[in-house]
Every structure is written in structure tokens, then in C-alpha cells.
């Protein structure tokens, strides 16, 4: 059924229009990149006010399905939901206390070794090249006496991408985004950075040789060090307080 064929009841009109437009997008009537009809055209189709149409479109924009663009060639365009929406969702869960720091860390400790097992079976030569490049960049940082937190998170993101499964990539990056907010400035020492680099090299070698058992152990060793960093930093103030004040307590230590 096309969105224009839907019969709209007079209760919660904007919700019905939102659902009709969303179904049309999901069914392929409107595809990513397509411009939706003008607000007045949609209003005329459903015989409702433009106020209801605007409200429906705002809901779709919040869901990350529609993007409103300004200018002479502007309008409401269909977009694919981005990773940032998942980041925002997980961050909101954490900030409101739905997810506790301990639960966040436990989830990461469970998912990352599993992720490695999948990555080993599905990784491509291009994935290996990206991992090696990341390792070499961190070696350069060590030689220069610098710490790059950004390259550590990139490493885990590349491992997730190697699974060839978008859900691994999206969830892992959302997890990393929130986890980074737990760490105060300068919480990662050069010793921590070198430790992660050492086991990253070991993990890379395991991926080349497809040694799943040792790769899982390497990832667990990496995560155990993360746990030590969190435990070390949590002695000064609560993890949740740090995450609630990211500007004060967290700055990226990366040197580009």
C-alpha cells in the first residue's frame, strides 16, 4: 500500500502520518536520497493541516530517517539512520542511569572476544592492512613519546568492521563512544598504551594465521588492562560523575 492510499483517522493525526511515511520509506516507495513531497502536497494528500505534517516530519527526523535541508534546493530528504543515533541512544541510557558502568564494562568484556572469533573467519586482506596501519601509527606515537586514545578506539572499530556485520560495527562504536567518556584526562599512561600495542600486534598475528583461541586470549588481555585503568581512575571520583561532565574530565589525548 502506498502512503497516499492510507486512510487517516482524526485521532493522533501526526502519528498516523508519520507511520504512513515511515512505511513508505521502509517499503521502498521513497529511498535514501529521495526528496519527499512538499509539506503542502502531503497535507493536501491526507486532507490535514501542515502543522500535523510538520510534527510527523519532526518525529521522522528525530528517528534519523528524514533530514530537513535548507536553501533553494532544500526540503525533507530520506536518509539512512546513521551510527550517531546509536551513539546518542546508548549515551542517553548511560546518562540517565539505565546502564551502569559495571554493566557497560561487562558487556564489552563479553562481546569483544566473540567479535574477534567472527573477525578471524571473515577478515579480508584490506581489513588486515588497516589493522597493520593502525599498529604502525601507534608505534610512531610511542617513538615520539605520545599517547593516542583515538587510535586505540580505531583499532577496536576496525576489528568490528572485519566481522562484515553492520551490527557489530554500530554497537562496538557506540560502546567505545560511551566508554571513552568514563576515562578522565591522562588516565591512559604510556605503559598502558604500550601494553595495548603489544597485544594488538599479537592479535594481528593471530588474525593473519587465523588462530582463534589465542586471538580471544589476546583480546581478553587487552580488556583486562582497560578494567585496571577504570579501577585505578575510579578511586578519585565516581565513573558516572566523570561521564556526566565530559568537558571537565575528559579530553582526547590523541595527537594527530
C-alpha positions in Angstrom: 0.0 0.0 0.0 1.3 3.4 -0.9 1.5 6.1 1.7 -1.1 8.2 -0.2 -3.6 5.3 0.0 -3.7 5.3 3.8 -7.0 6.5 5.3 -6.2 8.8 8.2 -8.3 8.8 11.3 -8.8 12.0 13.2 -7.1 10.8 16.4 -3.4 11.4 16.7 -3.1 12.5 13.1 0.6 13.3 13.1 1.4 9.8 14.4 -0.6 8.2 11.7 1.1 10.3 9.0 4.5 9.6 10.5 3.7 5.8 10.3 2.4 6.1 6.8 5.6 8.0 5.6 7.9 5.6 7.5 6.2 2.5 6.0 6.5 4.1 2.5 10.3 4.6 3.2 10.8 1.1 4.5 8.8 -0.4 1.6 11.0 1.4 -0.9 8.4 3.9 -2.2 10.9 6.5 -1.0 14.6 5.6 -1.0 17.6 7.2 0.7 18.5 10.4 -1.1 14.9 10.9 -2.3 13.2 14.2 -1.6 9.8 13.8 0.0 6.8 15.7 -1.5 6.4 19.3 -0.2 4.6 19.8 3.2 1.6 21.4 1.5 1.4 18.5 -1.0 1.4 15.9 1.8 -1.2 17.9 3.7 -3.4 18.0 0.6 -3.0 14.3 0.1 -4.2 13.5 3.7 -6.6 16.4 3.9 -4.9 17.6 7.2 -3.2 20.8 8.3 0.5 21.5 7.6 1.0 21.6 11.4 0.3 17.9 11.6 2.7 17.2 8.7 5.5 19.2 10.2 5.1 17.3 13.5 5.2 14.0 11.7 8.3 15.0 9.8 10.0 16.2 13.0 9.4 12.8 14.5 11.0 11.1 11.5 13.9 13.5 11.7 14.4 12.6 15.4 14.5 8.9 14.4 17.2 9.7 11.8 15.1 8.6 8.8 14.4 12.1 7.4 16.7 15.1 7.1 15.5 18.6 6.6 17.7 20.7 4.4 17.6 24.4 3.9 18.1 26.6 0.9 16.7 26.8 -2.6 17.2 23.1 -3.2 16.2 22.2 0.3 13.3 20.1 1.7 12.8 16.9 3.5 15.1 14.1 2.3 15.2 10.4 3.2 18.4 9.3 4.8 19.7 6.0 6.2 19.9 6.0 10.0 23.5 6.9 11.0 25.8 5.5 13.6 25.5 8.7 15.6 21.9 7.8 16.5 23.0 4.6 18.2 25.8 6.6 19.9 23.2 9.0 21.2 20.8 6.3 22.3 23.5 4.4 24.3 24.8 7.6 25.8 21.3 8.6 26.9 20.8 5.2 28.5 24.1 5.7 30.4 23.5 9.3 31.4 20.0 8.5 32.8 21.4 5.6 34.8 19.7 2.9 32.9 23.1 1.4 32.1 25.7 1.2 35.0 29.4 1.4 34.4 29.9 -2.1 35.6 27.3 -3.4 33.1 28.9 -1.4 30.3 32.3 -3.0 31.0 30.8 -6.5 31.4 29.1 -6.2 28.1 32.3 -5.2 26.4 34.2 -8.0 28.0 31.7 -10.5 26.7 31.3 -9.1 23.2 34.8 -8.3 22.1 36.3 -11.9 22.3 33.2 -13.1 20.4 33.7 -10.4 17.9 37.3 -11.5 17.4 36.2 -15.0 16.6 33.9 -13.8 13.9 36.5 -11.3 12.5 39.1 -14.1 12.2 36.8 -16.1 9.9 35.6 -13.2 7.8 38.5 -10.7 7.7 39.8 -9.6 4.3 43.3 -8.5 3.2 42.1 -4.9 3.3 41.0 -5.4 7.0 44.5 -6.7 7.8 46.1 -3.8 6.0 44.0 -1.3 8.1 44.9 -3.1 11.3 48.6 -3.1 10.5 48.5 0.6 9.5 46.8 1.4 12.9 49.6 -0.5 14.7 52.3 1.3 12.8 50.8 4.6 13.6 50.8 3.7 17.3 54.4 2.6 17.0 55.2 6.1 15.7 53.4 7.6 18.6 55.4 5.6 21.1 58.7 6.6 19.3 57.6 10.2 19.7 56.6 9.8 23.3 52.9 10.5 22.6 49.7 8.7 23.5 46.8 8.5 21.0 43.5 7.4 22.6 41.8 7.9 19.2 44.0 5.2 17.6 43.1 2.7 20.3 39.4 3.1 19.7 40.0 3.0 15.9 41.7 -0.4 16.4 38.7 -1.9 18.0 36.5 -0.3 15.4 38.5 -1.9 12.6 38.2 -5.3 14.3 34.4 -4.8 14.5 34.3 -3.9 10.8 36.3 -7.1 10.0 33.2 -9.1 11.1 31.4 -7.9 7.9 28.4 -7.4 10.1 27.0 -3.9 10.5 25.5 -4.6 13.9 29.0 -5.4 15.3 30.3 -2.2 13.9 27.5 0.0 15.1 27.2 -1.5 18.6 31.0 -1.5 19.1 31.5 2.1 18.1 28.5 3.1 20.3 30.1 1.2 23.2 33.5 2.8 22.6 31.9 6.3 22.5 30.4 5.9 25.9 33.3 4.0 27.4 35.7 6.9 26.4 33.6 9.3 28.5 34.3 7.2 31.6 38.0 8.0 31.4 39.4 11.2 32.9 42.2 13.1 31.2 45.6 11.4 31.3 44.1 8.2 32.7 45.9 6.2 30.0 49.6 6.1 30.7 52.4 5.4 28.3 52.7 2.0 30.0 49.0 1.3 29.2 49.5 2.5 25.7 52.5 0.2 25.1 50.6 -2.7 26.7 47.7 -2.3 24.3 50.1 -2.0 21.4 51.9 -5.2 22.4 48.7 -7.3 22.5 47.4 -5.6 19.4 50.4 -6.9 17.5 49.8 -10.3 18.9 46.1 -10.1 17.9 47.1 -9.1 14.4 49.4 -12.1 14.0 46.6 -14.3 15.2 44.2 -12.9 12.6 46.8 -13.4 9.9 47.3 -17.1 11.0 43.6 -17.5 11.9 44.5 -18.6 15.4 41.1 -18.0 17.1 41.9 -19.4 20.5 45.0 -17.2 21.0 43.2 -14.2 19.5 40.5 -14.4 22.1 43.1 -14.6 24.9 44.8 -11.5 23.4 41.6 -9.5 23.4 40.8 -10.6 26.9 44.3 -9.4 28.0 43.6 -6.0 26.3 40.3 -5.7 28.1 41.7 -6.7 31.4 44.0 -3.7 31.1 41.1 -1.5 30.4 39.5 -2.7 33.6 42.6 -1.9 35.6 42.6 1.7 34.1 38.9 2.1 35.2 39.6 0.7 38.6 42.6 3.0 39.0 40.8 6.1 38.0 37.6 5.3 39.9 39.4 5.8 43.2 39.3 9.6 42.8 35.7 10.1 41.9 32.7 8.1 40.6 32.8 7.0 37.0 29.3 8.3 36.4 30.3 11.8 37.6 33.1 11.8 35.1 30.8 10.8 32.3 28.3 13.4 33.3 31.0 16.1 33.0 32.9 15.2 29.8 34.2 18.7 29.1 35.8 18.9 32.6 37.0 15.4 33.0 37.7 14.1 29.5 39.9 15.4 26.7 41.1 13.4 23.8 44.8 12.7 24.3 45.4 12.0 20.6 48.0 13.9 18.7 47.1 14.0 15.1 
